[in-house]
Structures are given as structure tokens and as C-alpha cells.
């Protein structure tokens, strides 16, 4: 498993325990290096190769496009090719940001992607690399992944950043017009394992149940943590972020549910679980 130090990767390692043949983060494996990836997969002799790595600094990707493509497109290609050579299933994780948010209804797997940002383009390219690799594959699109121990490059997960800023007395401004389905990493990890065990192949959307705007998510996190802090609601056009985001990127889980698998918990219940830990 590549990317085992992130929110999802660490949740998968905790869930799978001794079923993990090999796992590592950036220090253990440079996923941009095709030869290093091939050697790691050959040494592990896995039945399943999981790519939980990502360049997820959405705004920075607008100028650091080469690195975003190297991690989000090149690395999945290397891992998928190595999986093919090993006769293993390739499991890849992608994002709701491959859509432009104009549909006005939850996106199905058959909806045409139209990313608005360099990050979204790089993630879509990664999906395409995996699909074209010749390896049997399972690609899971998700959204708003949260847990403890979020991305160091982003200063932690969204929940961690909001709580830290509130405790520091910093002003909080969060967009209220970008709607998504926040997804708890441990729940997503369990769903991915369930898909693999069910023999699923191809593309699936898997997110927490329900939807909210980032502002609503922030308010709920503060309330759940017992913090009395005000969050100013702002519009995306006024936030002036370098990268454009979809305004409505809720994903339909219909294909996942059609396999008889249970829906993921609502984001509110999952958030309460995280905050109680």
C-alpha cells in the first residue's frame, strides 16, 4: 500500500492489520519513480495494490502542476503497471473534483468529467492511467475525506484546521456555496475493503451519506468540539482562491449500493465519532 501515512492509508492499515503485505509513506517509497515502484511491488508480491497517495494541495497545484501530475497521474500509472505485472488488483482513489458542479444533482459514474482546476485535471489523468494500464482495477471517487492526522502539507484535515484556528482565536471565513458529502476515512476504508471482497471492478462513487456546504461542516465541527466561535459565511467568488472548485459535487452512491453493500454513515454521525475520540 502506497500512501499509508495519510488519513485513508492509515485507516486501511489499521483495518487490514496483518493482511497488509507492505505499506509505506513518502520516505519509504517515491511513487514518482517507476523503477522503485516496480521493485516494491515485486518484493511484496501482493494480491492487491492500493494507491492512497495524492498531491491534494488544490490551490498550489495551479502553479505546481508538474508535481501534481507526477503524483496524481504518473504514480498511479507506475503502480497500475506494477500491479499488472504482479497479477494484482489495482485500487485507486480519486475525487469529486473531476466534475464542474453544474449538474445540480448527484453525479453518477457515467457522467462526463469536466474538472475546473489543475488538481482536478491531474486526478482525472490518474483515473485514465489506471484504466488504460491493462491491470484489473477498482477506482473509487470520494469527497471531503476527514479524520485525524490529515495532510501535513495542508496543516491537517479540514476539521483539524478549523478547530486549531478557533482555539487560537483566529477569524474564520468558510465558503457556504460549495456543497459536498464529507466522508470519514475509517468508513471509506471499510467500504473499499468491502468492494474488493465483493469482487467489484471499474469505477465507483463512495461517500458519506448526506451533504452540506463547507460552512455547515465547519459550524458542526465547532459545535461538536464545544467551541464557541463564529464562522463567517462567504461566497466562492469572494474568497478569491487560486483554484476553482465545483459548487455542487455530491456523488451518487447508487452503483456501490447496488452490490448490496451498506451505505456509509451520515457525515454528522461520523464527525461526532471523530470528535469523541
C-alpha positions in Angstrom: 0.0 0.0 0.0 1.4 3.3 -1.0 0.4 6.4 1.0 -0.1 4.6 4.3 0.6 7.7 6.4 -2.3 9.7 5.1 -5.9 9.8 6.5 -7.2 7.0 4.3 -4.0 5.0 4.1 -3.6 4.8 7.9 -7.2 3.8 8.3 -6.7 1.0 5.8 -3.6 -0.2 7.6 -5.5 -0.2 11.0 -8.4 -2.1 9.4 -6.4 -4.7 7.5 -3.7 -5.3 10.1 -1.5 -8.3 9.2 -3.3 -8.6 5.8 -1.0 -5.8 4.6 2.0 -7.2 2.7 3.8 -3.9 2.6 2.9 -0.3 3.3 4.8 3.0 3.4 4.7 6.7 3.0 6.8 9.1 1.0 10.0 8.3 3.0 9.7 4.6 2.2 8.7 4.9 -1.5 8.9 7.7 -4.0 5.8 6.8 -6.1 7.1 9.1 -8.9 9.9 6.7 -9.5 8.7 3.9 -11.8 11.6 1.5 -11.1 11.3 2.0 -7.3 7.6 1.3 -7.5 8.1 -1.8 -9.6 10.7 -3.2 -7.2 8.5 -2.6 -4.2 5.5 -4.4 -5.7 7.7 -7.3 -6.9 9.1 -7.6 -3.4 5.7 -7.5 -1.7 4.0 -10.0 -4.1 0.6 -8.6 -3.3 -2.9 -9.7 -4.4 -4.0 -6.0 -4.3 -2.0 -2.8 -4.9 -3.6 0.2 -3.1 -2.8 3.8 -4.1 -3.7 6.1 -1.2 -1.2 8.7 -2.2 -2.2 12.1 -3.5 -1.0 15.6 -4.2 -4.0 17.3 -2.6 -2.9 21.0 -2.3 -5.7 22.2 -4.6 -4.6 25.8 -4.9 -0.8 25.1 -5.1 -1.5 22.7 -8.0 -2.4 25.7 -10.1 1.3 26.7 -10.2 3.0 23.4 -9.2 1.3 21.5 -12.0 4.3 19.3 -12.8 4.4 17.9 -9.3 0.7 17.5 -9.1 0.7 15.5 -12.4 3.7 13.4 -11.2 2.0 12.3 -8.1 -1.7 12.2 -9.2 -1.2 10.8 -12.7 2.4 9.4 -13.0 2.3 7.5 -9.8 -1.0 5.7 -10.5 0.4 4.7 -13.9 3.5 3.2 -12.2 1.5 1.4 -9.6 -1.0 0.1 -12.0 1.7 -1.2 -14.4 3.4 -2.9 -11.5 0.1 -4.4 -10.4 -0.4 -5.8 -13.9 3.0 -7.4 -13.9 2.3 -8.9 -10.4 -1.2 -10.1 -11.5 -2.7 -8.0 -8.7 -5.8 -5.9 -8.5 -5.1 -2.1 -8.7 -7.2 0.0 -6.2 -7.0 3.7 -6.9 -8.7 6.6 -5.0 -9.9 9.7 -6.9 -12.1 12.8 -6.2 -15.3 14.6 -6.8 -13.2 17.5 -8.2 -13.2 15.8 -11.6 -16.6 17.4 -12.0 -17.5 21.0 -12.6 -20.5 21.1 -10.2 -23.1 22.4 -12.7 -25.3 19.3 -12.9 -27.4 20.3 -9.9 -27.9 16.7 -8.9 -25.6 13.9 -7.5 -23.1 12.7 -10.1 -23.2 9.2 -11.3 -20.2 7.3 -12.6 -21.4 7.6 -16.2 -21.5 11.5 -16.0 -18.8 13.1 -18.1 -16.0 14.6 -16.0 -15.1 18.3 -16.5 -12.5 19.4 -13.9 -12.2 23.1 -13.2 -8.7 23.1 -11.7 -5.2 21.7 -12.3 -5.7 19.4 -9.3 -8.9 18.0 -10.9 -7.2 17.5 -14.2 -4.3 15.7 -12.6 -6.7 13.4 -10.7 -8.7 12.6 -13.8 -5.5 11.9 -15.6 -4.7 9.4 -12.9 -8.0 7.6 -13.4 -7.3 7.4 -17.1 -3.8 6.0 -16.5 -5.2 3.2 -14.2 -8.0 2.3 -16.6 -5.5 2.1 -19.6 -2.9 0.1 -17.7 -4.2 -3.3 -18.5 -4.4 -4.3 -14.8 -7.7 -5.3 -13.3 -8.7 -2.2 -11.4 -11.1 -0.6 -8.9 -11.2 3.2 -8.8 -13.1 4.9 -6.0 -14.1 8.5 -6.2 -14.9 10.1 -2.9 -15.1 13.6 -1.4 -14.2 15.7 1.6 -12.2 13.0 3.4 -11.7 13.8 7.1 -10.1 12.1 10.0 -7.3 12.8 12.5 -3.8 13.2 11.1 -4.6 15.0 7.9 -2.2 16.1 5.3 0.9 17.8 6.7 1.2 19.9 3.7 -2.2 21.4 4.3 -1.8 21.7 8.0 -4.1 18.8 8.9 -7.6 17.8 7.8 -10.3 20.4 7.3 -11.7 19.6 10.8 -8.3 19.9 12.4 -7.5 23.2 10.7 -10.9 24.7 11.7 -10.6 23.6 15.4 -6.9 24.8 15.6 -7.7 28.2 14.2 -10.8 28.6 16.5 -8.7 27.7 19.6 -6.1 30.2 18.5 -8.7 32.9 18.3 -8.2 33.4 14.6 -11.1 34.7 12.4 -12.9 32.0 10.5 -14.2 32.5 6.9 -15.6 29.5 5.1 -17.5 29.2 1.8 -21.1 28.4 2.1 -21.8 27.7 -1.6 -19.7 24.6 -2.2 -21.8 21.5 -1.4 -20.3 18.1 -1.0 -20.6 14.9 1.0 -17.9 14.8 3.8 -16.5 11.3 4.1 -14.9 9.8 7.3 -11.7 8.0 6.4 -12.3 4.8 8.5 -15.7 4.4 6.9 -14.3 4.9 3.4 -11.5 2.3 4.2 -14.2 -0.2 5.3 -16.1 0.4 2.1 -13.1 -0.1 -0.1 -12.3 -3.4 1.6 -15.9 -4.4 1.1 -15.8 -3.6 -2.6 -12.6 -5.6 -3.0 -14.1 -8.6 -1.2 -17.2 -8.3 -3.3 -15.1 -8.6 -6.5 -16.0 -5.1 -7.7 -14.2 -3.8 -10.7 -14.3 -0.5 -12.5 -15.4 2.9 -11.2 -17.4 3.5 -8.0 -18.5 6.6 -6.1 -18.3 6.2 -2.4 -19.0 9.0 0.1 -20.5 9.6 3.5 -24.3 9.9 3.5 -25.9 13.3 3.3 -24.4 16.6 2.1 -23.5 20.0 3.4 -21.6 23.1 2.5 -18.1 23.6 3.9 -19.5 26.3 6.1 -22.1 23.9 7.6 -19.4 21.3 8.1 -17.2 23.9 10.0 -20.1 25.0 12.2 -20.9 21.4 13.1 -17.3 20.6 13.9 -17.0 23.6 16.2 -20.3 22.8 17.9 -19.3 19.2 18.4 -16.0 20.2 19.9 -17.7 22.6 22.3 -16.0 25.7 20.8 -17.9 29.0 20.8 -16.5 30.5 17.7 -18.2 32.4 14.9 -17.7 31.4 11.3 -18.3 34.0 8.6 -20.0 32.6 5.5 -18.5 33.7 2.3 -19.1 33.0 -1.4 -16.6 31.3 -3.6 -16.3 34.3 -5.8 -15.3 36.5 -2.8 -12.9 34.0 -1.3 -10.5 34.5 -4.3 -8.9 31.1 -4.1 -6.4 30.4 -7.0 -8.2 27.2 -8.0 -11.9 27.0 -8.9 -14.0 24.4 -7.1 -17.2 22.7 -8.1 -20.2 24.3 -6.4 -22.1 21.1 -6.2 -20.0 17.9 -6.2 -22.3 15.4 -4.3 -21.7 11.9 -5.7 -24.4 9.3 -6.2 -23.5 6.0 -4.4 -26.1 4.1 -6.4 -23.6 1.7 -8.1 -21.9 0.9 -4.7 -25.3 0.3 -3.1 -26.4 -2.0 -6.0 -23.9 -4.6 -4.8 -25.9 -4.9 -1.5 -23.2 -3.1 0.5 -24.3 -0.9 3.4 -24.3 2.9 3.0 -21.7 4.9 4.8 -22.8 6.7 7.9 -24.1 10.2 7.6 -21.3 12.8 7.9 -22.8 14.2 11.1 -22.6 10.8 12.9 -19.1 10.2 11.6 -18.0 13.7 12.7 -19.4 13.1 16.2 -17.4 9.8 16.3 -14.2 11.6 15.4 -14.7 14.4 17.9 -15.4 11.9 20.7 -12.0 10.2 20.3 
